[in-house]
Amino acid sequence: MDKIEVKVYKNEEEGNVKLPKYMTEHSSGMDIYAAEDKLIPQGKVDLIKTGLHVEVPKGYELQIRPRSGLALKKGITILNSPGTIDSDYRGEIGIILANLGDKDFRVKKGLRIAQMVLTKIYKVDWKETDSLNETKRDQGGFGHTGI
């Protein structure tokens, strides 16, 4: 498996900031940790600090995705998912957590709150045309194959 170097600055003002971590050998996403304690009431949304600033190489992005266990067991998801950390962004990474569960959710510093995936980016070179190739699906949209 290829590795790409990504520079990271830990804002230690947040205190003992943890780096994202692959939890298994073949994980595509790294778990990312909260750098603060915060209560997210049922039905509410809040921004959770991670204490991390990164320098993503040109041609890549970091995507922020929900953790399946938090989604299933607690109703915690991420708005704007997947979130994108562009290669020119240098601010602190914040995770927009939404509590869709039936109870208030307490984020504790050091809790794994999201996943982060490094992804290659391709730029589009638009080619205008008067027609597109036909396919079996063609213009079939939402629900066109049934439920």
N, CA and C atoms as an extended XYZ file, in Angstrom:
441
Properties=species:S:1:pos:R:3:atomname:S:1:resname:S:1:resid:I:1 pbc="F F F"
N         0.845       -1.171        0.000 N   MET     1
C         0.000        0.000        0.000 CA  MET     1
C         0.898        1.246        0.000 C   MET     1
N         0.630        2.152       -0.923 N   ASP     2
C         1.419        3.376       -1.015 CA  ASP     2
C         1.117        4.304        0.145 C   ASP     2
N         2.118        5.104        0.524 N   LYS     3
C         1.929        6.100        1.573 CA  LYS     3
C         2.245        7.478        1.012 C   LYS     3
N         1.496        8.466        1.466 N   ILE     4
C         1.675        9.860        1.087 CA  ILE     4
C         1.948       10.643        2.368 C   ILE     4
N         2.970       11.467        2.365 N   GLU     5
C         3.279       12.278        3.544 CA  GLU     5
C         2.325       13.464        3.628 C   GLU     5
N         1.733       13.654        4.785 N   VAL     6
C         0.866       14.801        5.051 CA  VAL     6
C         1.403       15.481        6.305 C   VAL     6
N         1.748       16.759        6.175 N   LYS     7
C         2.240       17.508        7.328 CA  LYS     7
C         1.079       17.829        8.258 C   LYS     7
N         1.338       17.760        9.566 N   VAL     8
C         0.299       18.040       10.551 CA  VAL     8
C         0.891       18.877       11.682 C   VAL     8
N         0.110       19.851       12.116 N   TYR     9
C         0.460       20.673       13.273 CA  TYR     9
C        -0.600       20.419       14.330 C   TYR     9
N        -0.160       20.053       15.536 N   LYS    10
C        -1.097       19.824       16.635 CA  LYS    10
C        -1.141       21.079       17.503 C   LYS    10
N        -2.329       21.648       17.638 N   ASN    11
C        -2.523       22.820       18.482 CA  ASN    11
C        -2.572       22.353       19.930 C   ASN    11
N        -1.440       22.366       20.582 N   GLU    12
C        -1.352       21.841       21.944 CA  GLU    12
C        -2.039       22.736       22.972 C   GLU    12
N        -2.528       23.919       22.530 N   GLU    13
C        -3.351       24.730       23.435 CA  GLU    13
C        -4.610       23.940       23.800 C   GLU    13
N        -5.028       23.053       22.883 N   GLU    14
C        -6.169       22.190       23.151 CA  GLU    14
C        -5.770       21.106       24.161 C   GLU    14
N        -4.460       20.845       24.283 N   GLY    15
C        -3.946       19.881       25.262 CA  GLY    15
C        -4.034       18.438       24.808 C   GLY    15
N        -2.904       17.780       24.677 N   ASN    16
C        -2.812       16.359       24.363 CA  ASN    16
C        -3.662       15.967       23.150 C   ASN    16
N        -3.444       16.640       22.037 N   VAL    17
C        -4.168       16.371       20.796 CA  VAL    17
C        -3.645       15.072       20.182 C   VAL    17
N        -4.560       14.197       19.780 N   LYS    18
C        -4.188       12.909       19.194 CA  LYS    18
C        -4.206       12.988       17.668 C   LYS    18
N        -3.235       12.330       17.053 N   LEU    19
C        -3.216       12.218       15.599 CA  LEU    19
C        -4.258       11.189       15.148 C   LEU    19
N        -4.830       11.375       13.961 N   PRO    20
C        -5.725       10.358       13.419 CA  PRO    20
C        -4.986        9.025       13.308 C   PRO    20
N        -5.752        7.927       13.413 N   LYS    21
C        -5.114        6.616       13.471 CA  LYS    21
C        -5.928        5.578       12.711 C   LYS    21
N        -5.222        4.745       11.924 N   TYR    22
C        -5.856        3.588       11.298 CA  TYR    22
C        -6.059        2.552       12.385 C   TYR    22
N        -7.275        2.036       12.528 N   MET    23
C        -7.579        1.112       13.617 CA  MET    23
C        -7.324       -0.352       13.246 C   MET    23
N        -7.264       -0.652       11.944 N   THR    24
C        -6.909       -1.997       11.507 CA  THR    24
C        -5.930       -1.880       10.342 C   THR    24
N        -5.281       -2.973       10.023 N   GLU    25
C        -4.266       -2.987        8.972 CA  GLU    25
C        -4.804       -2.548        7.616 C   GLU    25
N        -6.032       -2.906        7.301 N   HIS    26
C        -6.577       -2.617        5.980 CA  HIS    26
C        -7.631       -1.508        5.980 C   HIS    26
N        -7.694       -0.727        7.038 N   SER    27
C        -8.628        0.404        7.091 CA  SER    27
C        -8.279        1.426        6.018 C   SER    27
N        -9.289        1.945        5.335 N   SER    28
C        -9.058        3.036        4.384 CA  SER    28
C        -9.192        4.384        5.087 C   SER    28
N        -9.931        4.404        6.190 N   GLY    29
C       -10.120        5.640        6.944 CA  GLY    29
C        -9.408        5.601        8.279 C   GLY    29
N        -8.928        6.763        8.683 N   MET    30
C        -8.315        6.931       10.000 CA  MET    30
C        -9.357        7.506       10.937 C   MET    30
N        -9.421        7.019       12.151 N   ASP    31
C       -10.308        7.628       13.134 CA  ASP    31
C        -9.686        8.941       13.592 C   ASP    31
N       -10.534        9.951       13.751 N   ILE    32
C       -10.081       11.264       14.193 CA  ILE    32
C       -10.741       11.571       15.528 C   ILE    32
N       -10.012       12.223       16.417 N   TYR    33
C       -10.395       12.382       17.818 CA  TYR    33
C       -10.851       13.812       18.147 C   TYR    33
N       -11.773       13.903       19.095 N   ALA    34
C       -12.200       15.198       19.626 CA  ALA    34
C       -11.096       15.768       20.501 C   ALA    34
N       -10.913       17.077       20.447 N   ALA    35
C        -9.924       17.753       21.279 CA  ALA    35
C       -10.612       18.589       22.359 C   ALA    35
N       -11.906       18.353       22.559 N   GLU    36
C       -12.644       19.112       23.567 CA  GLU    36
C       -13.827       18.305       24.065 C   GLU    36
N       -14.320       18.692       25.224 N   ASP    37
C       -15.550       18.135       25.782 CA  ASP    37
C       -16.700       19.033       25.356 C   ASP    37
N       -17.808       18.424       24.952 N   LYS    38
C       -18.963       19.226       24.564 CA  LYS    38
C       -20.209       18.357       24.619 C   LYS    38
N       -21.325       18.946       25.024 N   LEU    39
C       -22.610       18.262       25.032 CA  LEU    39
C       -23.387       18.681       23.787 C   LEU    39
N       -23.871       17.691       23.032 N   ILE    40
C       -24.714       17.968       21.866 CA  ILE    40
C       -26.114       17.475       22.214 C   ILE    40
N       -27.032       18.409       22.476 N   PRO    41
C       -28.404       18.002       22.812 CA  PRO    41
C       -29.070       17.252       21.666 C   PRO    41
N       -30.034       16.434       22.004 N   GLN    42
C       -30.816       15.694       21.012 CA  GLN    42
C       -31.355       16.681       19.976 C   GLN    42
N       -31.190       16.332       18.705 N   GLY    43
C       -31.711       17.158       17.619 CA  GLY    43
C       -30.865       18.373       17.279 C   GLY    43
N       -29.724       18.542       17.899 N   LYS    44
C       -28.879       19.722       17.674 CA  LYS    44
C       -27.600       19.359       16.939 C   LYS    44
N       -26.899       20.401       16.486 N   VAL    45
C       -25.661       20.287       15.720 CA  VAL    45
C       -24.605       21.153       16.396 C   VAL    45
N       -23.348       20.690       16.395 N   ASP    46
C       -22.276       21.509       16.948 CA  ASP    46
C       -20.963       21.194       16.249 C   ASP    46
N       -20.054       22.137       16.292 N   LEU    47
C       -18.720       21.989       15.719 CA  LEU    47
C       -17.774       21.517       16.809 C   LEU    47
N       -17.087       20.413       16.555 N   ILE    48
C       -16.164       19.843       17.524 CA  ILE    48
C       -14.734       20.063       17.042 C   ILE    48
N       -13.905       20.643       17.891 N   LYS    49
C       -12.503       20.886       17.555 CA  LYS    49
C       -11.707       19.590       17.604 C   LYS    49
N       -10.697       19.507       16.718 N   THR    50
C        -9.790       18.356       16.719 CA  THR    50
C        -8.382       18.742       17.149 C   THR    50
N        -8.079       20.035       17.128 N   GLY    51
C        -6.731       20.492       17.461 CA  GLY    51
C        -5.729       20.283       16.341 C   GLY    51
N        -6.188       19.839       15.172 N   LEU    52
C        -5.287       19.510       14.068 CA  LEU    52
C        -5.359       20.533       12.942 C   LEU    52
N        -4.196       20.882       12.425 N   HIS    53
C        -4.046       21.679       11.211 CA  HIS    53
C        -3.195       20.826       10.277 C   HIS    53
N        -3.552       20.752        9.002 N   VAL    54
C        -2.829       19.871        8.088 CA  VAL    54
C        -2.411       20.606        6.821 C   VAL    54
N        -1.427       20.026        6.157 N   GLU    55
C        -0.985       20.496        4.842 CA  GLU    55
C        -1.111       19.317        3.889 C   GLU    55
N        -2.265       19.233        3.254 N   VAL    56
C        -2.553       18.145        2.329 CA  VAL    56
C        -1.791       18.415        1.028 C   VAL    56
N        -1.106       17.422        0.479 N   PRO    57
C        -0.381       17.636       -0.777 CA  PRO    57
C        -1.315       18.036       -1.911 C   PRO    57
N        -0.802       18.867       -2.823 N   LYS    58
C        -1.587       19.253       -4.003 CA  LYS    58
C        -1.997       17.991       -4.753 C   LYS    58
N        -3.235       17.990       -5.235 N   GLY    59
C        -3.743       16.840       -5.968 CA  GLY    59
C        -4.478       15.842       -5.079 C   GLY    59
N        -4.610       16.163       -3.771 N   TYR    60
C        -5.294       15.290       -2.822 CA  TYR    60
C        -6.263       16.104       -1.980 C   TYR    60
N        -7.162       15.412       -1.318 N   GLU    61
C        -8.039       16.008       -0.320 CA  GLU    61
C        -8.168       15.020        0.828 C   GLU    61
N        -8.528       15.513        1.987 N   LEU    62
C        -8.939       14.658        3.089 CA  LEU    62
C       -10.447       14.745        3.170 C   LEU    62
N       -11.117       13.589        3.214 N   GLN    63
C       -12.569       13.552        3.368 CA  GLN    63
C       -12.892       13.158        4.799 C   GLN    63
N       -13.858       13.858        5.391 N   ILE    64
C       -14.321       13.571        6.740 CA  ILE    64
C       -15.660       12.853        6.621 C   ILE    64
N       -15.738       11.669        7.254 N   ARG    65
C       -16.929       10.826        7.146 CA  ARG    65
C       -17.392       10.392        8.527 C   ARG    65
N       -18.680       10.031        8.650 N   PRO    66
C       -19.179        9.542        9.939 CA  PRO    66
C       -18.545        8.207       10.319 C   PRO    66
N       -18.546        7.919       11.604 N   ARG    67
C       -18.173        6.594       12.106 CA  ARG    67
C       -19.454        5.766       12.189 C   ARG    67
N       -19.428        4.584       11.620 N   SER    68
C       -20.639        3.762       11.542 CA  SER    68
C       -21.166        3.370       12.920 C   SER    68
N       -20.292        3.075       13.862 N   GLY    69
C       -20.735        2.689       15.199 CA  GLY    69
C       -21.475        3.810       15.909 C   GLY    69
N       -20.963        5.046       15.812 N   LEU    70
C       -21.652        6.184       16.431 CA  LEU    70
C       -22.997        6.435       15.744 C   LEU    70
N       -23.027        6.259       14.429 N   ALA    71
C       -24.282        6.482       13.695 CA  ALA    71
C       -25.335        5.465       14.103 C   ALA    71
N       -24.961        4.194       14.125 N   LEU    72
C       -25.923        3.144       14.432 CA  LEU    72
C       -26.341        3.138       15.900 C   LEU    72
N       -25.377        3.237       16.795 N   LYS    73
C       -25.671        3.067       18.221 CA  LYS    73
C       -26.134        4.337       18.921 C   LYS    73
N       -25.710        5.512       18.418 N   LYS    74
C       -26.028        6.769       19.110 CA  LYS    74
C       -26.765        7.788       18.249 C   LYS    74
N       -26.904        7.525       16.947 N   GLY    75
C       -27.568        8.492       16.073 CA  GLY    75
C       -26.721        9.715       15.787 C   GLY    75
N       -25.391        9.571       15.884 N   ILE    76
C       -24.477       10.691       15.649 CA  ILE    76
C       -23.924       10.592       14.238 C   ILE    76
N       -24.093       11.660       13.472 N   THR    77
C       -23.599       11.682       12.097 CA  THR    77
C       -22.889       13.003       11.842 C   THR    77
N       -22.430       13.165       10.632 N   ILE    78
C       -21.706       14.373       10.246 CA  ILE    78
C       -22.493       15.084        9.161 C   ILE    78
N       -22.751       16.367        9.380 N   LEU    79
C       -23.376       17.169        8.328 CA  LEU    79
C       -22.288       17.542        7.332 C   LEU    79
N       -22.706       17.862        6.121 N   ASN    80
C       -21.754       18.182        5.068 CA  ASN    80
C       -20.832       16.989        4.831 C   ASN    80
N       -21.426       15.803        4.775 N   SER    81
C       -20.633       14.586        4.661 CA  SER    81
C       -20.651       14.047        3.238 C   SER    81
N       -19.507       13.719        2.662 N   PRO    82
C       -18.223       13.858        3.329 CA  PRO    82
C       -17.743       15.307        3.299 C   PRO    82
N       -17.170       15.718        4.396 N   GLY    83
C       -16.541       17.034        4.460 CA  GLY    83
C       -15.218       16.973        3.717 C   GLY    83
N       -14.794       18.092        3.176 N   THR    84
C       -13.555       18.137        2.400 CA  THR    84
C       -12.548       19.073        3.044 C   THR    84
N       -11.324       18.572        3.219 N   ILE    85
C       -10.193       19.405        3.634 CA  ILE    85
C        -9.327       19.549        2.386 C   ILE    85
N        -9.363       20.735        1.779 N   ASP    86
C        -8.608       20.999        0.552 CA  ASP    86
C        -7.127       21.193        0.846 C   ASP    86
N        -6.315       21.070       -0.205 N   SER    87
C        -4.865       21.171       -0.043 CA  SER    87
C        -4.400       22.577        0.328 C   SER    87
N        -5.235       23.584        0.139 N   ASP    88
C        -4.811       24.943        0.488 CA  ASP    88
C        -5.402       25.431        1.816 C   ASP    88
N        -6.117       24.583        2.542 N   TYR    89
C        -6.700       24.959        3.833 CA  TYR    89
C        -5.691       24.703        4.949 C   TYR    89
N        -5.510       25.687        5.826 N   ARG    90
C        -4.549       25.551        6.925 CA  ARG    90
C        -5.177       25.764        8.301 C   ARG    90
N        -6.478       26.008        8.350 N   GLY    91
C        -7.145       26.212        9.632 CA  GLY    91
C        -7.323       24.903       10.382 C   GLY    91
N        -7.818       25.014       11.610 N   GLU    92
C        -8.062       23.823       12.413 CA  GLU    92
C        -9.192       23.001       11.795 C   GLU    92
N        -9.024       21.694       11.807 N   ILE    93
C       -10.080       20.800       11.336 CA  ILE    93
C       -11.153       20.736       12.408 C   ILE    93
N       -12.368       21.055       12.011 N   GLY    94
C       -13.521       20.954       12.886 CA  GLY    94
C       -14.496       19.957       12.299 C   GLY    94
N       -15.169       19.213       13.153 N   ILE    95
C       -16.112       18.187       12.706 CA  ILE    95
C       -17.520       18.641       13.081 C   ILE    95
N       -18.413       18.738       12.092 N   ILE    96
C       -19.793       19.151       12.327 CA  ILE    96
C       -20.612       17.916       12.682 C   ILE    96
N       -20.835       17.712       13.981 N   LEU    97
C       -21.599       16.558       14.444 CA  LEU    97
C       -23.070       16.932       14.621 C   LEU    97
N       -23.928       16.024       14.179 N   ALA    98
C       -25.376       16.175       14.349 CA  ALA    98
C       -25.874       15.026       15.214 C   ALA    98
N       -26.680       15.350       16.200 N   ASN    99
C       -27.244       14.341       17.088 CA  ASN    99
C       -28.670       14.029       16.636 C   ASN    99
N       -28.815       12.935       15.908 N   LEU   100
C       -30.127       12.478       15.457 CA  LEU   100
C       -30.700       11.419       16.391 C   LEU   100
N       -29.981       11.154       17.464 N   GLY   101
C       -30.389       10.130       18.423 CA  GLY   101
C       -31.525       10.592       19.311 C   GLY   101
N       -31.917        9.721       20.247 N   ASP   102
C       -33.034       10.040       21.132 CA  ASP   102
C       -32.583       10.535       22.502 C   ASP   102
N       -31.277       10.791       22.667 N   LYS   103
C       -30.729       11.312       23.923 CA  LYS   103
C       -29.655       12.344       23.623 C   LYS   103
N       -29.378       13.204       24.588 N   ASP   104
C       -28.236       14.108       24.471 CA  ASP   104
C       -26.975       13.262       24.338 C   ASP   104
N       -25.968       13.790       23.633 N   PHE   105
C       -24.722       13.050       23.421 CA  PHE   105
C       -23.553       13.865       23.953 C   PHE   105
N       -22.773       13.250       24.807 N   ARG   106
C       -21.617       13.919       25.396 CA  ARG   106
C       -20.350       13.518       24.653 C   ARG   106
N       -19.729       14.508       24.007 N   VAL   107
C       -18.431       14.311       23.372 CA  VAL   107
C       -17.386       14.533       24.448 C   VAL   107
N       -16.496       13.574       24.600 N   LYS   108
C       -15.403       13.709       25.552 CA  LYS   108
C       -14.100       13.812       24.787 C   LYS   108
N       -13.208       14.638       25.292 N   LYS   109
C       -11.897       14.790       24.683 CA  LYS   109
C       -11.270       13.409       24.516 C   LYS   109
N       -10.749       13.128       23.307 N   GLY   110
C       -10.133       11.838       23.025 CA  GLY   110
C       -11.092       10.831       22.412 C   GLY   110
N       -12.400       11.175       22.311 N   LEU   111
C       -13.379       10.282       21.692 CA  LEU   111
C       -13.159       10.264       20.180 C   LEU   111
N       -13.238        9.094       19.589 N   ARG   112
C       -13.148        8.980       18.129 CA  ARG   112
C       -14.496        9.407       17.551 C   ARG   112
N       -14.499       10.543       16.842 N   ILE   113
C       -15.766       11.142       16.412 CA  ILE   113
C       -16.033       11.057       14.917 C   ILE   113
N       -15.024       10.715       14.126 N   ALA   114
C       -15.194       10.697       12.673 CA  ALA   114
C       -14.093        9.846       12.050 C   ALA   114
N       -14.217        9.661       10.737 N   GLN   115
C       -13.150        9.028        9.973 CA  GLN   115
C       -12.615       10.020        8.956 C   GLN   115
N       -11.344        9.869        8.629 N   MET   116
C       -10.678       10.742        7.673 CA  MET   116
C       -10.027        9.865        6.609 C   MET   116
N       -10.320       10.157        5.323 N   VAL   117
C        -9.782        9.382        4.212 CA  VAL   117
C        -9.036       10.325        3.270 C   VAL   117
N        -7.807        9.958        2.916 N   LEU   118
C        -7.031       10.715        1.934 CA  LEU   118
C        -7.417       10.220        0.544 C   LEU   118
N        -7.775       11.160       -0.350 N   THR   119
C        -8.276       10.800       -1.667 CA  THR   119
C        -7.579       11.614       -2.749 C   THR   119
N        -7.250       10.952       -3.861 N   LYS   120
C        -6.669       11.625       -5.017 CA  LYS   120
C        -7.755       12.441       -5.709 C   LYS   120
N        -7.387       13.617       -6.195 N   ILE   121
C        -8.318       14.515       -6.874 CA  ILE   121
C        -7.960       14.600       -8.360 C   ILE   121
N        -8.970       14.555       -9.183 N   TYR   122
C        -8.787       14.760      -10.612 CA  TYR   122
C        -9.549       16.007      -11.005 C   TYR   122
N        -8.919       16.896      -11.751 N   LYS   123
C        -9.583       18.105      -12.235 CA  LYS   123
C       -10.325       17.788      -13.531 C   LYS   123
N       -11.498       18.368      -13.692 N   VAL   124
C       -12.330       18.151      -14.874 CA  VAL   124
C       -11.914       19.108      -15.980 C   VAL   124
N       -11.797       18.580      -17.168 N   ASP   125
C       -11.583       19.386      -18.370 CA  ASP   125
C       -12.857       19.224      -19.197 C   ASP   125
N       -13.783       20.169      -19.071 N   TRP   126
C       -15.090       20.056      -19.721 CA  TRP   126
C       -14.954       20.085      -21.233 C   TRP   126
N       -15.680       19.214      -21.898 N   LYS   127
C       -15.730       19.179      -23.350 CA  LYS   127
C       -17.194       19.322      -23.752 C   LYS   127
N       -17.544       20.497      -24.252 N   GLU   128
C       -18.931       20.735      -24.654 CA  GLU   128
C       -19.264       19.945      -25.915 C   GLU   128
N       -20.502       19.448      -25.964 N   THR   129
C       -20.958       18.632      -27.085 CA  THR   129
C       -22.443       18.872      -27.309 C   THR   129
N       -22.934       18.465      -28.467 N   ASP   130
C       -24.361       18.595      -28.791 CA  ASP   130
C       -25.150       17.356      -28.397 C   ASP   130
N       -24.459       16.255      -28.094 N   SER   131
C       -25.164       15.025      -27.723 CA  SER   131
C       -24.258       14.145      -26.867 C   SER   131
N       -24.908       13.201      -26.176 N   LEU   132
C       -24.187       12.238      -25.344 CA  LEU   132
C       -24.497       10.833      -25.847 C   LEU   132
N       -23.607        9.890      -25.627 N   ASN   133
C       -23.868        8.497      -25.996 CA  ASN   133
C       -25.083        7.998      -25.229 C   ASN   133
N       -25.931        7.205      -25.901 N   GLU   134
C       -27.089        6.619      -25.244 CA  GLU   134
C       -26.666        5.393      -24.454 C   GLU   134
N       -27.391        5.135      -23.349 N   THR   135
C       -27.151        3.941      -22.531 CA  THR   135
C       -28.489        3.265      -22.257 C   THR   135
N       -28.436        2.052      -21.731 N   LYS   136
C       -29.663        1.346      -21.379 CA  LYS   136
C       -30.454        2.146      -20.336 C   LYS   136
N       -29.766        2.723      -19.371 N   ARG   137
C       -30.425        3.528      -18.328 CA  ARG   137
C       -30.908        4.846      -18.906 C   ARG   137
N       -30.109        5.463      -19.733 N   ASP   138
C       -30.350        6.765      -20.345 CA  ASP   138
C       -30.700        7.812      -19.306 C   ASP   138
N       -31.922        8.335      -19.282 N   GLN   139
C       -32.275        9.396      -18.348 CA  GLN   139
C       -33.016        8.884      -17.126 C   GLN   139
N       -33.046        7.573      -16.913 N   GLY   140
C       -33.734        7.011      -15.750 CA  GLY   140
C       -33.097        7.530      -14.473 C   GLY   140
N       -33.906        8.138      -13.627 N   GLY   141
C       -33.391        8.746      -12.403 CA  GLY   141
C       -33.853        8.042      -11.150 C   GLY   141
N       -34.166        8.814      -10.154 N   PHE   142
C       -34.528        8.317       -8.826 CA  PHE   142
C       -35.612        7.247       -8.897 C   PHE   142
N       -35.291        6.051       -8.437 N   GLY   143
C       -36.269        4.970       -8.350 CA  GLY   143
C       -36.616        4.329       -9.676 C   GLY   143
N       -35.868        4.580      -10.709 N   HIS   144
C       -36.237        4.064      -12.033 CA  HIS   144
C       -36.157        2.545      -12.138 C   HIS   144
N       -35.441        1.877      -11.206 N   THR   145
C       -35.365        0.408      -11.245 CA  THR   145
C       -36.309       -0.219      -10.230 C   THR   145
N       -37.110        0.582       -9.566 N   GLY   146
C       -38.036        0.076       -8.551 CA  GLY   146
C       -37.482        0.307       -7.156 C   GLY   146
N       -38.180       -0.238       -6.180 N   ILE   147
C       -37.788       -0.021       -4.781 CA  ILE   147
C       -36.910       -1.155       -4.318 C   ILE   147
